[in-house]
Amino acid sequence: MAPRKSPAPKRRRSAAARASFRQALIAQAQALMRSAGSEAVTIRAVTEPLGVSQMAFYTYFESRTELLRAVWTECIGELQDALLTAPAPDASPREVLRAHVETFLRYWEQQPDLYRIVYNPALSFQTTPEMARAEPVYAEMLELGRQRVAAVIGANANDAAVLTLGEQIFTKGVGYLHTVLVLRRYPIADPVRLREWVIEDIVEGVARHGRAPADPAPATRKRQKR
């Protein structure tokens, strides 16, 4: 009787190797999203190039949706790194803010397919505002924007005016991106000038807020009416 073969030993990955392979799955999904859209990101399409079974995928992610959210987080992390290194070391606060806005627009302009996926509320994996704020890297990006606005107007980063201006910057920036990247059938007469105008409008709008005089006190307003 032939000797019984012992089963092949299971491959055990170290914590570092597991983290590295999880990152490889995210990178593969991100590449697929950039080249072919979110529908191309299937468990099979992600695992086969890396030489693992589809069942092995569930060791690293509970579902395809969780993987897509990880890609979303990865994109925001890349954007945050770009924003941190955008300004020149000796730039003024206004120049820093301008570099911040330009970098935000350029990041998404260079990968329009990814923008349309990340900011598409119809997709099932779309991160909600509550989930986004809970992501540390997203919170860091918001905080960086507030710091740069605060430096321009000479206020605290948690000041109510800074929070409102930060939201205005995001709204104007995404509004521009949505117009040029999503509403592509809309005829834009001069895309270059439009982009420059949006940037100037954002930066100068913040700067004007810093220069604006404070509203007079109620008693002063009464005296003025007389």
Rosetta silent file (secondary structure, phi, psi, omega in degrees, C-alpha in Angstrom):
SEQUENCE: MAPRKSPAPKRRRSAAARASFRQALIAQAQALMRSAGSEAVTIRAVTEPLGVSQMAFYTYFESRTELLRAVWTECIGELQDALLTAPAPDASPREVLRAHVETFLRYWEQQPDLYRIVYNPALSFQTTPEMARAEPVYAEMLELGRQRVAAVIGANANDAAVLTLGEQIFTKGVGYLHTVLVLRRYPIADPVRLREWVIEDIVEGVARHGRAPADPAPATRKRQKR
SCORE:     score description
SCORE:     0.000 S_00000001
   1 L     0.000  127.919 -177.595    0.000    0.000    0.000 S_00000001
   2 L   -66.377  142.695  178.849    1.418    3.321   -1.079 S_00000001
   3 L   -63.193  140.328 -179.455    2.178    5.730    1.737 S_00000001
   4 L   -73.405  130.966  179.697   -0.477    8.361    2.223 S_00000001
   5 L   -77.149  135.721  176.394    0.554   11.825    1.171 S_00000001
   6 L   -77.425  146.910 -179.575    0.246   14.476    3.820 S_00000001
   7 L   -62.035  147.877  179.295   -1.769   17.567    2.802 S_00000001
   8 L   -62.215  137.904 -179.604    0.160   20.512    1.462 S_00000001
   9 L   -64.843  141.867  177.827    0.884   23.010    4.210 S_00000001
  10 L   -72.249  140.062  178.357   -1.275   26.108    4.215 S_00000001
  11 L   -76.772  125.147  179.123    0.470   29.302    3.296 S_00000001
  12 L  -111.997  126.124  179.862    0.521   31.630    6.257 S_00000001
  13 L   -96.997  142.474  173.672    1.215   35.284    5.681 S_00000001
  14 L   -70.374  166.921  179.121    2.780   37.550    8.248 S_00000001
  15 H   -59.509  -40.054  179.875    0.859   40.650    9.328 S_00000001
  16 H   -66.696  -41.217  179.901    3.134   42.787    7.152 S_00000001
  17 H   -67.293  -37.828  178.338    2.668   40.486    4.151 S_00000001
  18 H   -64.094  -43.464  179.033   -1.102   40.480    4.637 S_00000001
  19 H   -63.155  -39.408  179.773   -1.172   44.272    4.753 S_00000001
  20 H   -66.481  -41.282 -179.406    0.974   44.435    1.625 S_00000001
  21 H   -71.138  -35.061  175.820   -1.242   42.001   -0.267 S_00000001
  22 H   -61.089  -40.342  178.150   -4.382   43.845    0.811 S_00000001
  23 H   -65.440  -34.586  178.215   -2.840   46.998   -0.624 S_00000001
  24 H   -65.120  -37.831  176.795   -2.110   45.106   -3.857 S_00000001
  25 H   -63.947  -41.422  178.324   -5.809   44.207   -4.142 S_00000001
  26 H   -64.074  -43.535 -179.501   -6.735   47.872   -3.670 S_00000001
  27 H   -63.088  -39.969  178.664   -4.195   48.961   -6.285 S_00000001
  28 H   -64.504  -42.741  178.211   -5.539   46.411   -8.765 S_00000001
  29 H   -64.517  -39.996 -179.873   -9.105   47.608   -8.179 S_00000001
  30 H   -64.269  -40.551  178.446   -8.023   51.232   -8.519 S_00000001
  31 H   -64.118  -40.090  178.170   -6.307   50.499  -11.849 S_00000001
  32 H   -65.582  -41.166  178.557   -9.442   48.791  -13.137 S_00000001
  33 H   -61.840  -40.964 -177.945  -11.619   51.717  -12.053 S_00000001
  34 H   -68.375  -35.973 -174.194   -9.363   54.176  -13.839 S_00000001
  35 H   -89.605  -31.712 -171.820   -9.242   52.173  -17.057 S_00000001
  36 H  -137.951    1.531  178.783  -12.727   50.698  -17.324 S_00000001
  37 L    92.091  169.583 -174.259  -14.990   52.070  -14.586 S_00000001
  38 H   -65.331  -29.456 -179.223  -16.397   50.611  -11.398 S_00000001
  39 H   -64.418  -24.696  179.533  -18.335   47.858  -13.197 S_00000001
  40 H   -74.608  -15.416 -178.070  -15.018   46.327  -14.264 S_00000001
  41 L   -83.811   92.531  173.219  -14.043   45.832  -10.631 S_00000001
  42 L  -112.768  162.077  179.803  -15.142   42.265   -9.911 S_00000001
  43 H   -61.074  -39.613  179.471  -13.630   39.906   -7.395 S_00000001
  44 H   -64.948  -45.007 -178.008  -12.388   37.714  -10.224 S_00000001
  45 H   -64.445  -27.327 -179.507  -10.841   40.615  -12.134 S_00000001
  46 H   -83.641  -39.199 -173.366   -8.981   41.720   -9.011 S_00000001
  47 H   -83.114  -37.173 -174.402   -7.736   38.322   -7.808 S_00000001
  48 H   -58.502  -46.607  179.541   -6.728   36.576  -11.042 S_00000001
  49 H   -62.862  -21.235 -178.635   -3.842   38.930  -11.965 S_00000001
  50 H   -95.601   -0.153  174.196   -2.472   38.470   -8.447 S_00000001
  51 L    73.597   31.635  177.627   -2.611   34.669   -8.641 S_00000001
  52 L  -126.428  160.536  179.841   -5.057   34.003   -5.817 S_00000001
  53 L   -77.116  161.658  177.600   -8.487   32.401   -5.696 S_00000001
  54 H   -65.104  -32.348  178.618  -11.701   34.367   -5.392 S_00000001
  55 H   -64.918  -33.543  179.728  -12.282   32.741   -1.996 S_00000001
  56 H   -64.087  -26.032  179.450   -8.955   34.151   -0.782 S_00000001
  57 H   -54.703  -39.705 -173.945  -10.350   37.628   -1.467 S_00000001
  58 L   -73.236   -4.938  171.651  -12.685   37.315    1.522 S_00000001
  59 L   -73.793  -23.064 -173.979   -9.703   36.971    3.826 S_00000001
  60 L  -111.219  -28.176  179.947   -8.992   40.629    3.153 S_00000001
  61 L  -139.122  143.138  178.998  -12.401   42.187    2.409 S_00000001
  62 L   -72.400  -28.258 -175.150  -15.902   41.281    3.470 S_00000001
  63 L  -161.789  170.054  173.919  -17.359   42.249    0.102 S_00000001
  64 H   -61.920  -37.909  179.391  -16.765   44.010   -3.203 S_00000001
  65 H   -59.997  -42.040  178.869  -18.416   47.094   -1.701 S_00000001
  66 H   -63.917  -37.734  177.401  -15.822   47.212    1.069 S_00000001
  67 H   -63.309  -44.467 -179.399  -13.059   47.005   -1.535 S_00000001
  68 H   -64.248  -35.994  175.958  -14.540   49.896   -3.521 S_00000001
  69 H   -67.486  -33.976  176.509  -14.744   52.007   -0.385 S_00000001
  70 H   -65.547  -36.479  175.862  -11.088   51.211    0.274 S_00000001
  71 H   -64.122  -41.807  177.134  -10.300   52.504   -3.215 S_00000001
  72 H   -56.849  -46.633  179.602  -12.209   55.693   -2.381 S_00000001
  73 H   -63.296  -38.952  179.555  -10.093   56.131    0.748 S_00000001
  74 H   -62.905  -41.406  179.164   -6.916   55.471   -1.234 S_00000001
  75 H   -62.878  -44.330  179.308   -7.816   58.194   -3.741 S_00000001
  76 H   -63.745  -36.114  177.055   -8.438   60.726   -0.982 S_00000001
  77 H   -64.319  -42.070  176.369   -5.088   59.776    0.549 S_00000001
  78 H   -61.622  -43.758  179.608   -3.305   60.412   -2.750 S_00000001
  79 H   -63.030  -41.394  178.889   -5.052   63.751   -3.071 S_00000001
  80 H   -61.334  -42.093  178.008   -4.089   64.704    0.476 S_00000001
  81 H   -61.181  -41.396  179.419   -0.422   63.940   -0.249 S_00000001
  82 H   -65.737  -39.629  179.418   -0.579   66.118   -3.360 S_00000001
  83 H   -65.830  -38.142 -178.619   -2.204   68.981   -1.429 S_00000001
  84 H   -64.530  -35.749 -175.231    0.444   68.842    1.304 S_00000001
  85 H   -98.256    2.147 -174.493    3.323   69.191   -1.156 S_00000001
  86 L   -67.515  -49.820 -173.653    1.666   71.653   -3.569 S_00000001
  87 L   -73.042  151.323  171.833    2.721   75.066   -2.181 S_00000001
  88 L   -69.027  150.189 -176.642    6.249   76.417   -2.426 S_00000001
  89 L   -57.695  -33.217 -176.332    8.020   76.558    0.980 S_00000001
  90 L  -102.900   18.949 -176.460    8.147   80.369    0.998 S_00000001
  91 L   -71.901  148.777  175.297    4.663   80.967   -0.453 S_00000001
  92 L   -73.824  163.823  178.624    2.316   83.523    1.088 S_00000001
  93 H   -54.368  -39.310  179.883   -0.990   82.320    2.609 S_00000001
  94 H   -68.721  -39.417  177.342   -2.875   83.398   -0.512 S_00000001
  95 H   -65.558  -36.654  177.076   -0.385   81.605   -2.775 S_00000001
  96 H   -63.159  -44.662  179.809   -0.698   78.497   -0.618 S_00000001
  97 H   -64.453  -40.083  178.208   -4.474   78.571   -0.969 S_00000001
  98 H   -62.098  -44.909  178.021   -4.211   79.035   -4.715 S_00000001
  99 H   -62.023  -36.728  178.357   -1.866   76.034   -4.998 S_00000001
 100 H   -61.200  -49.196 -178.132   -4.307   74.051   -2.845 S_00000001
 101 H   -66.274  -45.409 -179.994   -7.247   74.796   -5.159 S_00000001
 102 H   -59.801  -41.180 -178.922   -5.229   74.224   -8.337 S_00000001
 103 H   -67.131  -41.026  178.097   -3.986   70.864   -7.050 S_00000001
 104 H   -59.738  -46.846 -179.549   -7.480   69.732   -6.083 S_00000001
 105 H   -66.303  -45.127 -176.389   -8.813   70.530   -9.558 S_00000001
 106 H   -63.715  -38.251 -178.768   -5.808   69.072  -11.383 S_00000001
 107 H   -56.424  -46.443 -178.057   -5.937   65.768   -9.463 S_00000001
 108 H   -80.372  -31.514  177.893   -9.461   65.040  -10.719 S_00000001
 109 H   -63.366  -32.553 -178.530   -8.990   66.613  -14.158 S_00000001
 110 L   -77.811  -14.054  177.216   -6.152   64.176  -14.829 S_00000001
 111 L  -140.460   69.464 -175.034   -8.374   61.178  -14.026 S_00000001
 112 H   -61.063  -34.945  179.179  -11.923   62.114  -15.033 S_00000001
 113 H   -62.256  -40.898  179.558  -13.211   58.526  -15.003 S_00000001
 114 H   -67.255  -39.108  176.928  -12.175   58.161  -11.390 S_00000001
 115 H   -59.142  -46.917 -177.822  -13.817   61.494  -10.517 S_00000001
 116 H   -63.074  -25.174  177.936  -17.088   60.386  -12.092 S_00000001
 117 H   -82.197  -48.136 -175.771  -16.959   57.226   -9.984 S_00000001
 118 H   -64.800  -36.823 -176.373  -15.948   58.789   -6.661 S_00000001
 119 L  -105.001   25.209  177.495  -18.503   61.605   -6.885 S_00000001
 120 L   -98.863  105.532 -176.661  -21.352   59.587   -8.382 S_00000001
 121 L   -69.167  -12.227 -178.599  -24.110   59.326   -5.741 S_00000001
 122 L   -79.312  -15.395 -177.811  -25.947   56.671   -7.780 S_00000001
 123 L   -76.873  142.356 -174.097  -23.277   54.038   -7.165 S_00000001
 124 L   -66.726  -25.029 -177.033  -24.030   51.529   -4.434 S_00000001
 125 L   -89.795   -1.138 -173.768  -20.601   51.854   -2.827 S_00000001
 126 L   -53.663  130.476  179.045  -20.768   55.652   -2.563 S_00000001
 127 L   -75.194  131.765  179.054  -19.502   56.846    0.790 S_00000001
 128 L   -76.972  161.740  177.466  -22.043   58.905    2.736 S_00000001
 129 H   -55.422  -37.728 -179.724  -21.065   62.272    4.300 S_00000001
 130 H   -65.970  -43.071  179.039  -21.096   60.622    7.735 S_00000001
 131 H   -66.843  -38.806 -179.288  -18.788   57.820    6.588 S_00000001
 132 H   -62.600  -44.796 -179.177  -16.510   60.274    4.806 S_00000001
 133 H   -65.191  -25.847 -179.810  -16.072   62.418    7.918 S_00000001
 134 H   -78.045  -17.288  178.629  -15.218   59.287    9.901 S_00000001
 135 L   -74.768  121.089 -177.727  -12.328   58.486    7.545 S_00000001
 136 H   -54.962  -42.347 -176.274   -9.142   59.904    9.138 S_00000001
 137 H   -67.847  -32.766  178.155   -7.579   60.836    5.792 S_00000001
 138 H   -71.145  -41.860  177.270  -10.715   62.710    4.721 S_00000001
 139 H   -61.486  -37.925  178.316  -10.857   64.559    8.038 S_00000001
 140 H   -65.636  -38.715  179.322   -7.188   65.491    7.571 S_00000001
 141 H   -65.563  -42.900  177.537   -7.911   66.868    4.097 S_00000001
 142 H   -62.706  -41.913 -179.816  -10.767   69.013    5.412 S_00000001
 143 H   -64.047  -40.249  178.589   -8.598   70.257    8.268 S_00000001
 144 H   -61.682  -42.967  177.518   -5.787   71.185    5.865 S_00000001
 145 H   -61.824  -42.187  179.070   -8.213   73.235    3.776 S_00000001
 146 H   -64.269  -39.848  179.272   -9.508   75.021    6.867 S_00000001
 147 H   -61.746  -39.337 -177.319   -5.975   75.826    8.014 S_00000001
 148 H   -74.152  -34.226  173.478   -5.151   77.390    4.667 S_00000001
 149 H   -66.869  -45.118 -178.979   -8.325   79.451    4.626 S_00000001
 150 H   -60.099  -37.054 -179.998   -7.698   80.546    8.214 S_00000001
 151 H   -65.551  -33.741 -179.194   -4.171   81.672    7.332 S_00000001
 152 H   -71.944  -42.275 -174.511   -5.526   83.933    4.584 S_00000001
 153 H   -96.441   -2.098  177.683   -8.195   85.649    6.700 S_00000001
 154 L    70.057   47.515 -178.286   -6.265   85.621    9.972 S_00000001
 155 L  -132.602  174.777  175.703   -8.675   83.483   11.967 S_00000001
 156 L   -78.378  146.956 -177.044   -8.781   80.249   13.917 S_00000001
 157 L   -63.699  -21.215  179.459   -9.284   77.091   11.851 S_00000001
 158 L   -97.704    5.925  178.129  -12.440   76.282   13.833 S_00000001
 159 L   -62.774  144.224 -177.406  -13.960   79.727   13.355 S_00000001
 160 H   -58.931  -38.461  179.818  -17.479   79.619   11.889 S_00000001
 161 H   -64.709  -37.029  179.158  -16.446   81.827    8.968 S_00000001
 162 H   -66.028  -42.310  178.987  -13.575   79.463    8.135 S_00000001
 163 H   -61.617  -43.459 -179.826  -15.908   76.465    8.136 S_00000001
 164 H   -66.401  -43.499  178.767  -18.330   78.246    5.809 S_00000001
 165 H   -63.797  -37.821  176.809  -15.586   79.415    3.454 S_00000001
 166 H   -60.896  -40.725  177.836  -14.175   75.882    3.342 S_00000001
 167 H   -67.507  -35.936  178.410  -17.566   74.577    2.273 S_00000001
 168 H   -65.964  -41.100  178.336  -17.824   77.288   -0.377 S_00000001
 169 H   -59.764  -47.051 -179.549  -14.431   76.332   -1.787 S_00000001
 170 H   -62.418  -43.802 -178.149  -15.460   72.690   -2.038 S_00000001
 171 H   -62.394  -45.608 -179.583  -18.812   73.578   -3.608 S_00000001
 172 H   -67.548  -41.253 -179.464  -17.268   75.838   -6.253 S_00000001
 173 H   -64.129  -48.321 -179.657  -14.464   73.396   -7.024 S_00000001
 174 H   -69.357  -33.862  176.490  -16.726   70.362   -7.388 S_00000001
 175 H   -60.406  -43.933  177.013  -19.274   72.450   -9.297 S_00000001
 176 H   -62.913  -48.237 -178.193  -16.600   73.333  -11.854 S_00000001
 177 H   -61.301  -40.241 -179.639  -15.359   69.743  -12.059 S_00000001
 178 H   -64.541  -37.150  179.903  -18.874   68.399  -12.473 S_00000001
 179 H   -65.690  -45.618 -173.759  -19.501   70.832  -15.318 S_00000001
 180 H   -87.150  -23.236 -176.125  -16.352   69.966  -17.279 S_00000001
 181 H  -104.880  -27.879 -177.110  -16.042   66.256  -16.426 S_00000001
 182 H  -105.583  -49.035  179.379  -19.615   65.028  -16.068 S_00000001
 183 L   -87.096   60.893 -170.676  -21.770   67.435  -18.091 S_00000001
 184 L   -69.364  -17.950  179.036  -19.475   67.045  -21.067 S_00000001
 185 L   -79.913  -11.949  179.941  -22.163   67.954  -23.606 S_00000001
 186 L   -72.162  124.869 -176.549  -22.446   71.432  -22.138 S_00000001
 187 L   -77.029  118.117  178.195  -20.606   73.793  -24.541 S_00000001
 188 L  -105.248  120.162 -174.056  -17.893   75.760  -22.739 S_00000001
 189 L   -63.960  -44.226 -176.361  -16.611   78.679  -24.806 S_00000001
 190 L  -141.348   87.137 -176.650  -13.196   78.980  -23.141 S_00000001
 191 H   -58.733  -37.877 -179.000  -12.330   76.103  -20.752 S_00000001
 192 H   -65.050  -45.822  179.847   -8.933   77.554  -19.835 S_00000001
 193 H   -66.838  -38.046  178.068  -10.381   80.928  -18.903 S_00000001
 194 H   -60.562  -45.020  179.597  -13.234   79.295  -16.998 S_00000001
 195 H   -60.423  -46.298 -179.652  -10.781   77.286  -14.914 S_00000001
 196 H   -63.773  -39.446 -179.979   -8.694   80.358  -14.139 S_00000001
 197 H   -64.059  -41.115  179.385  -11.796   82.359  -13.252 S_00000001
 198 H   -61.925  -44.809 -179.565  -12.974   79.661  -10.817 S_00000001
 199 H   -63.501  -46.915  179.697   -9.594   79.603   -9.075 S_00000001
 200 H   -63.047  -39.908  179.467   -9.413   83.388   -8.850 S_00000001
 201 H   -61.216  -40.995  179.807  -13.007   83.573   -7.617 S_00000001
 202 H   -67.377  -51.673 -174.567  -12.255   81.117   -4.826 S_00000001
 203 H   -66.977  -46.299 -178.615   -8.975   82.677   -3.705 S_00000001
 204 H   -70.194  -30.471  175.974  -10.076   86.301   -3.971 S_00000001
 205 H   -62.964  -41.122  176.595  -13.390   85.499   -2.318 S_00000001
 206 H   -67.467  -44.158 -179.049  -11.555   84.211    0.741 S_00000001
 207 H   -62.576  -40.393  178.425   -9.151   87.154    0.691 S_00000001
 208 H   -62.071  -36.124  178.644  -12.022   89.663    0.491 S_00000001
 209 H   -62.942  -37.663  179.210  -13.580   88.089    3.551 S_00000001
 210 H   -68.876  -30.048 -178.840  -10.375   88.717    5.467 S_00000001
 211 H   -88.653  -14.787 -173.788  -10.289   92.376    4.425 S_00000001
 212 L   -65.971  136.368  176.802  -13.999   93.039    4.983 S_00000001
 213 L   -69.524  152.244  179.368  -14.779   95.350    7.946 S_00000001
 214 L   -68.591  151.427  176.200  -16.807   93.903   10.774 S_00000001
 215 L   -63.583  141.864  177.891  -20.524   94.654   10.913 S_00000001
 216 L   -65.981  151.429  178.543  -21.312   97.639   13.199 S_00000001
 217 L   -64.724  156.930 -179.361  -22.738   96.865   16.593 S_00000001
 218 H   -52.287  -42.381 -179.356  -26.554   97.151   16.964 S_00000001
 219 H   -63.151  -40.019  178.954  -26.270  100.425   18.881 S_00000001
 220 H   -63.766  -41.836  179.591  -24.081  101.910   16.163 S_00000001
 221 H   -61.756  -38.197  178.889  -26.565  100.884   13.455 S_00000001
 222 H   -63.131  -42.419 -179.854  -29.381  102.661   15.349 S_00000001
 223 H   -65.079  -37.279 -179.273  -27.344  105.875   15.512 S_00000001
 224 H   -65.217  -35.941 -179.540  -26.583  105.647   11.796 S_00000001
 225 H   -66.562  -30.112  178.810  -30.306  105.385   10.946 S_00000001
 226 L   -69.657    0.000    0.000  -30.985  108.616   12.798 S_00000001
